Amino acid sequence: MSPKIVTIVGATGAQGKGAIKAFINNPAYHIRALTRNPSSSSAQALSAQGLEVVAADVNDLSSLKKAFSGSNIIFGLTNFFEPFMAHNSPTKAMEVEYQQGVNLALAAASTLDTLEHYIWSTLPDAKAVSNGKFLVPHFDAKARIDDYIRNEQPALLAKTTFFWVTFYHSNLQFPIYTPYFIPTAGKYLQFANYDPQTPITTIGDVSKNTAPFIKAIVEKTKGEGQVVLAEIGTLPAGKFLDTWAKAKGFEAKFQRVSGKDYREIWPLWGEEMGVMNEYWDWAKEKSWSVSVKGQKLVTRGELGLGDGEFESLSEGFKTFEL
């Protein structure tokens, strides 16, 4: 029997690397790694590992259809922050990301004769969960793509798993989350516009910890429009910072500031990520909730995944550098 073709969008990125780990060195699968630049060093490294590296662009539907042809499993994702940085506009970024997601769905739908699983990396609909109180731009565009799949692509929906990847441990590299060393205090200080008790649900090292979820989705589920929550735990925001500090042998302090100050310190980014923080602070344990009636949320426990299959947050932080 020929190996199943697994096509991975954004194969050189963090989630893409995690998806590759779910299938690499397994002769039952042939990995097709999609990238805009097959000649890049990261793409060439994938080729050296025996992966088929193919050029495709999420902005180009024809290239996606060609690259997806014959696929049995597709892992799809978009990157809101690329157009966000290019245009300095969350509104424009949502517009671009929505079209990219539709392109992916259309290309995936063109492979229905071979497709078994479409794993679409998305996020909760914060606006729906909060009854309109919070619109988080990098959540909202993905939620609209989800609606497109549900409403316009029913055959694809039957083979789709909506994959929610939670907070990365590497997000501490973003200036708005980075702990800054204060020499006079001899410790690191993290500024936040949310309470230290705000629950942070995390995947830890995304390039490692997504793999068991993706493997379980393929081996144990049929899609059917369910949501899989990819996380290794939930802990208060202050404890998340303390876990980093303890792993690195540092001292750290969580310092809450006003939303106004947060946005003034980090213009644009403070607005974009600040509203997500405030949504989590408001929604708490409901932050990662389904908002579509009848939609099933599948946990790692229901997939049969135990703690031993993941790298812990503390272990991930030990080798992590800001």
N, C-alpha and C positions, 0 to 999 in steps of 0.2 A: 504494500500500500504506500502511495506517495505521501510524504510529510505534508501536514496542513500548513498553508501559507498564513503567517501572522504578519500583518502590516501595521507598522508602528509610526504614527505621525509624531514629529518632533523628537526623533530618536536620539539626538545629541543633547537634549535637555534633561532636567532632573527627573521628571515623571517618565519620560521616554526611556531613560536608563533603567528605571525601576521595572518598566514593562519588559524590557529586554531580558532582565534577570529572571523573569518568570518562565522564559522559554529557551534560553541559550543552553547549548550543550545537550539538548534533548532531541534525539533524532526523529521524534514524532512531529517536530515543527521545523519549518523553514522560515527564518525571520527576514522580512523585507523592511529595511530601515529607511524611512523617508526623511529627506533633508533638502533645504533649498540649495545647498552648496556641497555636492558630493566630493569636491576636491579639498574641502577644509581638513585640517589635521584631525579634528574630532571624528569626522565622517570616515576618513581614511583609517583611523584606529578601529572603527567598527568593521570596515571591510577586511582588515587584517585578522579579525576574529572569525571570519567566515560568513559574515552577514551580507546579504544582497543590499547594496546601498543604491537608492533610486532618488532621482531629483523630482521634487514636487513642491508646490507652493499652495498654501491654504487660500490664497487670493485668486488662484487660477483653477477653476472647476475642471477644465479639460485635463490638466496635468494630474489632478487627483483621480479622476476617472481612470486614466491610463495606469496610474500607480496602484490603484485598488483592484484592478482587474484580476479575477481569479482568487481573491482573498477568501479565506475561511474565517479568520478572526481579524478585526480591525480595532486598534486602540486610537481614538481620536481626541485631540485637544486643541485649544486655541490659547493665545497669550495676549490677554487684555493689555498688559503693561507695555508691550511693544508699540502699538499705536498710541497708547496714552502718552508715552514719552515722545513719540514722533510729532504729535499734534498738540501736546500740552492741553488736552481737552478730554475730560471723561465722556462728554456727550459724543464727540467724534469717535473715541475709542469704542464705545458701545456700538455705534453704527458699523464700524469696521469689523468688530468681533462677531456681531450678529451675522453678517454676510459670510464670514469665514465659517461659522458653525453651520449655516445653511448649505454652503458648498460641501462641507464634509458629509452632511446628511444625504445630500443628493448623490454624491459619489458613492457613498456606502449603499444607498438604495439601488444603484445601478449594478450591484454585485449580488443581488438577492438569490440568484440561482446557485451560488457557491457559499454565500455568507452564513455562518452559524452564530457568531457573536459580534455585536457592535458595542464596544465599551467606550462610552462617551464621558470624558472627564468634565464635570460640571460642578455647580455649587447650589446651595439652597436658595429659594426665592425669599430673600429677607423682606422685601416689600409685602409679600403675601402673608408671611409669618407674623409680621408686625402690624398687619391691617393698615398698611400705607404709611406708617410712622417713619420707617427707614428705607431709603433706596440706596443700596450699595452698588455703585456702577459696575464693579468687576464681578458682582454676583448677578446683577439684573440682566445683562446681555445673555449670559449663559442660560438663565431661567427662561428667557424668551426663545432661545434655541430649543430648549426642552419642549416648550409649548408647540413649536413648529413640528418637531418630531411626532409629538402626541396627536396633533390635529391634522397634519398634512402627510405624514408618512406612516400610516398604520401598519403596513407590512414590515417596515424597518423597526418600528416600536416593539413588535413581537420578539425581535432578536436583540433589543437594546437593554443594556444595563447602564443606568445613570450612576456614575462613579464619583463620590464626593471625597476628595482628598483634603484632609484637614491641615491645620497650621504646621508649616515646616519648621524644624529647629533652626535651619539656616536663615530664617527670616530675621534673626538677630543681626544679620549683615546689613539689612536695610537701615539707613540712618535713623528713621523714626522709631525703630525698636532697639537700636544698638545701645548697650550699656557703655557709658563714657567714664573713663578713669578720672577721678578728681584727686589730684596730688595732695591737697591740704587735708582731705578726709582719709586718704589711703584706701579708698574703695571705689567701686564702680557705681554709677548712678544711671538708672533707667527712667526716663520721663514718660508718663502715660496719661491719657485723658480718660482713664477708666479705673475702676476700683481694683485694688490688689486681690480681692476675692472673686473677681470676674472669672468664670471658668474658661480655660483654654483647652480645647480639644485638639490634640496634636498627632501627627503621623511620625514625628521625630525626623529621622533621616529619610526623606522621601525617596531618594535613589536606591535605598535598600528595602524599606518597609512596605512599599507598594506591591512588590513582587508576590508575596504570599496571597494577597487579596486577589490579584489578577489571575493567578494560577487557580485559586479556588473558584472564582467566577466561571472560568472556562470548564473546569472539571465537574462542578457541582450544580450549576444553574443553567437556565435556558434564556435568560434575559427577561422577557415579558414586561419590560418597563419598570422593573424594580430599581430601588436605590440601594447601593452598597456604601456604607459609611466606613471609610478607610481611616482608622485611628489606632493608636497604641495606648491611649489613656486620656483622661481629663483631669486637670489640676488647676488650682487658683493661679491667676496671673503672677502674683508675688512668689508662689512656689515654683513656677516655671523659671523665673529669674534666679531663684535660690538654687535650683537644680543645676543651672549653668555655672553659677559661681562656685558651688561645691565641687563640681566635676573639674573645674579649672584651678581650684585652690585659691579662689579670690573671695573677697567680701563684696557684697552688692546691696544697694538700697533701692527700693521701688518708690518713686516720687510722683504722686499724682499732681497734674496741673489742669487748669481749665481747658475746655475745648477751644476757647478763643486763643489762649496762649499756645496750645498745641499746633493750631493752624498757622499761627504767626511764625513759629519756629521753623516749620516745614511747609511753606506755601505749596499748594496743589496736592502734594503727597499727604500732607496733614489732613486735608479735606477728604481725599479718597480713602485713606486707611482709617482716618479718624472716625468716619461714619460707621465703618465696620466694627471698630472697637466699641462704639457707643451702642450699636445693635447688640453685640455680645453682652455688654454690660446690662442692657435692658432685658434681653431674652433669656439670658443665663442658660439653664439646662435645655431650653427650647430652641437654642441657636441653630442646631442641626436637626430641624424638624421638617417632615414632608408637609407640603401645603396643598397637595392634589388629593382629592377624595379617592380613597381606595388604593392609593399607591403604597406599596410595601417597602419598608425600610429594613434592610438586612444588616445585622451586626456581625462582627468577626466571630463572636461565639456561635451564631447560627451557621456560619460557614465552617465551623469546626477548627478555628484558628486559636491557638493558645499563646500565652505570653512568650513561650520558648521559641516561637518561630520568628520573633522580631528582635531587632536591636533596641535596647531600652533607651529612653531619652538621656539618661545619665551617661551611658556608654557612648552614645552618639556625640554628646558634648565634649567628651574627653579628647577626641581627635578633631574637633571642630575649631576653626580659627576665624576670628572676626576679620 
